[in-house]
Amino acid sequence: MLLFELDQHVEKYAATGDHAEHEKVIEIEKEIAELVKHAEELATTEEEKTEIASIGGHFEHIITGFEKASVIEEERAKLATEVLDIAGPK
């Protein structure tokens, strides 16, 4: 459920640049990170530990990509409103 919700907010942020969507993504990311950490604590075999660590790594990769895209979106919005807008900064 959390991954589906995360995906929805990422998509909304990508479409709108809405800062509230960005904050929701960060909030869900923290929840998922806590769940992964808890799962690591519960793992009883090396196979489970390895699989959970792999899931955590994939998730971190996704969040890193989102953070990079967020920076690019902020730069794009700044260029559009402060540099390219004929009326100037608002």
LOTORDO-487481 format. One line per field, with one value per atom (N, C-alpha, C): residue number from 1; y, z, x; residue in three letters. Coordinates in Angstrom, 1 decimal, m for minus. Layout:
N
resi c(NUM ...) $
y c(Y ...) $
z c(Z ...) $
x c(X ...) $
resn c(ALA ...) $
REM end
This chain:
90
resi c(1 1 1 2 2 2 3 3 3 4 4 4 5 5 5 6 6 6 7 7 7 8 8 8 9 9 9 10 10 10 11 11 11 12 12 12 13 13 13 14 14 14 15 15 15 16 16 16 17 17 17 18 18 18 19 19 19 20 20 20 21 21 21 22 22 22 23 23 23 24 24 24 25 25 25 26 26 26 27 27 27 28 28 28 29 29 29 30 30 30 31 31 31 32 32 32 33 33 33 34 34 34 35 35 35 36 36 36 37 37 37 38 38 38 39 39 39 40 40 40 41 41 41 42 42 42 43 43 43 44 44 44 45 45 45 46 46 46 47 47 47 48 48 48 49 49 49 50 50 50 51 51 51 52 52 52 53 53 53 54 54 54 55 55 55 56 56 56 57 57 57 58 58 58 59 59 59 60 60 60 61 61 61 62 62 62 63 63 63 64 64 64 65 65 65 66 66 66 67 67 67 68 68 68 69 69 69 70 70 70 71 71 71 72 72 72 73 73 73 74 74 74 75 75 75 76 76 76 77 77 77 78 78 78 79 79 79 80 80 80 81 81 81 82 82 82 83 83 83 84 84 84 85 85 85 86 86 86 87 87 87 88 88 88 89 89 89 90 90 90) $
y c(m1.2 0.0 1.3 1.3 2.5 2.7 1.7 1.9 2.4 2.0 2.5 4.0 4.3 5.7 6.6 6.0 6.7 7.0 6.0 6.2 7.3 7.3 8.3 9.7 9.9 11.2 11.6 10.7 11.0 11.4 10.7 11.1 12.5 12.8 14.1 15.2 14.9 15.9 16.1 15.1 15.2 16.0 15.8 16.5 18.0 18.3 19.6 20.4 19.7 20.5 21.0 20.4 20.9 20.4 21.4 21.2 20.2 20.3 19.4 18.0 17.7 16.3 15.9 16.8 16.4 16.1 16.9 16.6 15.3 14.9 13.6 12.5 12.6 11.6 11.4 12.5 12.4 11.7 12.0 11.4 9.9 9.5 8.1 7.4 8.0 7.5 7.1 8.0 7.8 6.6 6.5 5.3 4.0 4.0 2.8 2.4 3.4 3.2 2.6 3.0 2.5 1.0 0.7 m0.7 m1.6 m1.1 m1.9 m2.1 m1.1 m1.3 m2.3 m2.2 m3.2 m4.6 m4.7 m6.0 m6.6 m5.7 m6.2 m6.7 m6.0 m6.5 m7.8 m8.1 m9.4 m10.5 m10.2 m11.3 m12.3 m13.6 m14.6 m15.4 m15.3 m16.0 m15.1 m15.5 m14.7 m14.4 m15.3 m15.1 m14.0 m14.0 m13.0 m11.6 m11.6 m10.3 m9.8 m10.7 m10.3 m9.7 m10.4 m10.0 m8.7 m8.5 m7.2 m6.1 m6.4 m5.3 m4.9 m5.9 m5.6 m4.7 m5.1 m4.2 m2.8 m2.7 m1.4 m0.6 m1.3 m0.7 m0.2 m1.0 m0.6 0.6 0.6 1.7 3.0 2.9 4.1 4.6 3.8 4.2 5.0 4.5 5.2 6.6 6.7 7.9 8.9 8.4 9.2 9.8 9.0 9.5 10.6 10.4 11.3 12.7 12.6 13.8 14.5 13.8 14.5 15.2 14.4 15.0 16.2 16.2 17.3 18.6 18.4 19.5 20.1 19.2 19.7 20.4 19.9 20.6 22.0 22.1 23.4 24.4 23.9 24.7 25.1 24.2 24.5 25.6 25.4 26.4 27.8 27.8 29.0 29.7 29.0 29.5 30.1 29.3 29.7 31.0 31.1 32.3 33.5 33.2 34.3 34.8 33.9 34.2 34.4 33.4 33.5 34.3 34.5 35.2 36.7 37.2 38.6 39.6 39.2 40.1 40.1 39.2 39.2 38.3 38.3 37.5 38.0 37.0 37.4 37.5) $
z c(0.0 0.0 0.0 0.8 0.9 m0.4 m1.1 m2.4 m3.4 m3.4 m4.3 m4.0 m2.8 m2.4 m2.7 m2.5 m2.9 m4.4 m5.1 m6.6 m7.0 m6.4 m6.7 m6.5 m5.3 m5.0 m5.8 m6.2 m7.1 m8.5 m9.0 m10.2 m10.2 m9.1 m8.9 m8.9 m8.1 m8.0 m9.4 m10.1 m11.5 m12.4 m12.2 m13.1 m12.7 m11.4 m11.0 m10.3 m9.8 m9.1 m7.7 m7.3 m6.0 m4.8 m4.1 m2.9 m1.9 m1.7 m0.8 m1.2 m2.5 m3.0 m2.7 m2.8 m2.5 m1.0 m0.2 1.3 1.6 0.9 1.2 0.8 m0.3 m0.8 0.3 0.8 1.8 3.1 3.5 4.6 4.4 3.3 3.0 2.9 2.4 2.3 3.7 4.6 6.0 6.6 6.3 6.8 6.3 5.0 4.3 4.9 5.0 5.6 7.0 7.8 9.1 9.0 8.1 7.9 7.5 6.6 6.1 7.3 8.1 9.2 10.2 10.4 11.3 10.8 9.5 8.8 9.0 8.9 9.0 10.5 11.4 12.8 13.0 12.3 12.5 11.7 10.7 9.9 10.7 10.4 11.2 10.4 9.1 8.3 7.5 7.0 6.1 4.8 4.3 3.1 3.3 4.4 4.7 4.8 5.5 5.7 4.4 3.5 2.2 1.3 1.3 0.5 1.0 2.3 2.9 2.6 2.7 2.4 0.9 0.0 m1.4 m1.6 m1.0 m1.1 m0.6 0.5 1.0 0.1 m0.6 m1.5 m2.8 m3.3 m4.4 m4.0 m2.9 m2.4 m2.3 m1.7 m1.6 m3.0 m4.0 m5.3 m5.9 m5.6 m6.1 m5.5 m4.2 m3.5 m4.0 m4.2 m4.7 m6.1 m6.9 m8.2 m8.0 m7.1 m6.9 m6.4 m5.5 m5.0 m6.1 m7.0 m8.1 m9.0 m9.3 m10.1 m9.5 m8.1 m7.4 m7.6 m7.5 m7.6 m9.0 m10.0 m11.4 m11.6 m11.0 m11.1 m10.5 m9.3 m8.6 m9.5 m10.1 m11.0 m12.2 m12.8 m14.0 m13.6 m12.5 m12.0 m11.8 m11.2 m11.0 m12.3 m13.2 m14.5 m15.2 m15.1 m15.8 m15.2 m13.9 m13.3 m13.1 m12.9 m12.6 m13.7 m14.7 m15.8 m17.1 m17.4 m18.7 m18.7 m17.6 m17.5 m17.8 m18.9 m19.3 m18.2 m17.4 m16.3 m15.1 m15.1 m14.0 m12.9 m11.8 m10.6 m10.0 m9.5 m8.9 m7.4) $
x c(0.8 0.0 0.9 1.9 2.7 3.5 3.9 4.6 3.6 2.4 1.4 1.2 1.0 0.8 2.0 3.2 4.4 4.5 4.1 4.1 3.1 2.0 1.0 1.5 2.1 2.6 3.8 4.7 5.8 5.2 4.2 3.6 3.0 2.2 1.6 2.7 3.8 4.8 5.4 5.7 6.3 5.4 4.1 3.1 2.9 3.0 2.6 3.7 4.7 5.8 5.3 4.2 3.6 4.4 4.8 5.7 5.1 3.8 3.1 3.2 3.2 3.4 4.8 5.8 7.2 7.3 6.7 6.8 6.1 5.0 4.4 5.3 6.0 6.9 8.0 8.5 9.6 9.0 7.8 7.2 7.0 6.5 6.3 7.7 8.7 10.0 10.5 10.3 10.8 10.0 8.7 8.0 8.5 8.8 9.3 10.7 11.5 12.8 12.8 11.8 11.6 11.2 10.3 9.8 11.0 11.8 13.0 13.9 14.2 15.0 14.5 13.2 12.5 12.6 12.4 12.5 13.9 14.9 16.3 16.5 15.9 16.1 15.4 14.3 13.6 14.2 15.0 15.6 16.3 16.1 16.8 17.8 17.8 18.8 19.6 20.7 21.5 20.8 20.1 19.3 18.3 17.6 16.6 17.3 18.4 19.1 19.6 20.1 20.6 19.5 18.3 17.2 16.6 16.5 16.0 17.0 18.3 19.3 19.2 18.9 18.8 17.6 16.5 15.2 15.5 16.2 16.6 17.4 18.4 19.2 18.5 17.6 16.8 15.9 15.4 14.5 15.3 16.5 17.4 17.8 17.9 18.2 17.1 15.9 14.6 14.5 14.8 14.7 15.8 16.9 18.0 17.6 17.0 16.6 15.5 14.6 13.5 14.1 15.1 15.7 16.4 17.1 17.8 16.8 15.7 14.6 14.0 13.9 13.3 14.2 15.5 16.4 16.3 16.2 16.0 14.7 13.6 12.3 12.4 13.1 13.2 14.0 15.0 15.8 15.0 14.3 13.4 12.4 11.7 10.7 11.3 12.5 13.2 13.5 14.1 14.4 13.1 12.1 10.8 10.2 10.3 9.7 10.6 11.9 12.8 13.6 13.9 14.8 14.0 13.1 12.5 11.2 10.6 9.3 9.5 8.9 9.1 8.7 7.7 7.2 8.2 9.2 10.2 9.7 10.5 10.1 8.8 8.1 6.8 6.9) $
resn c(MET MET MET LEU LEU LEU LEU LEU LEU PHE PHE PHE GLU GLU GLU LEU LEU LEU ASP ASP ASP GLN GLN GLN HIS HIS HIS VAL VAL VAL GLU GLU GLU LYS LYS LYS TYR TYR TYR ALA ALA ALA ALA ALA ALA THR THR THR GLY GLY GLY ASP ASP ASP HIS HIS HIS ALA ALA ALA GLU GLU GLU HIS HIS HIS GLU GLU GLU LYS LYS LYS VAL VAL VAL ILE ILE ILE GLU GLU GLU ILE ILE ILE GLU GLU GLU LYS LYS LYS GLU GLU GLU ILE ILE ILE ALA ALA ALA GLU GLU GLU LEU LEU LEU VAL VAL VAL LYS LYS LYS HIS HIS HIS ALA ALA ALA GLU GLU GLU GLU GLU GLU LEU LEU LEU ALA ALA ALA THR THR THR THR THR THR GLU GLU GLU GLU GLU GLU GLU GLU GLU LYS LYS LYS THR THR THR GLU GLU GLU ILE ILE ILE ALA ALA ALA SER SER SER ILE ILE ILE GLY GLY GLY GLY GLY GLY HIS HIS HIS PHE PHE PHE GLU GLU GLU HIS HIS HIS ILE ILE ILE ILE ILE ILE THR THR THR GLY GLY GLY PHE PHE PHE GLU GLU GLU LYS LYS LYS ALA ALA ALA SER SER SER VAL VAL VAL ILE ILE ILE GLU GLU GLU GLU GLU GLU GLU GLU GLU ARG ARG ARG ALA ALA ALA LYS LYS LYS LEU LEU LEU ALA ALA ALA THR THR THR GLU GLU GLU VAL VAL VAL LEU LEU LEU ASP ASP ASP ILE ILE ILE ALA ALA ALA GLY GLY GLY PRO PRO PRO LYS LYS LYS) $
REM end
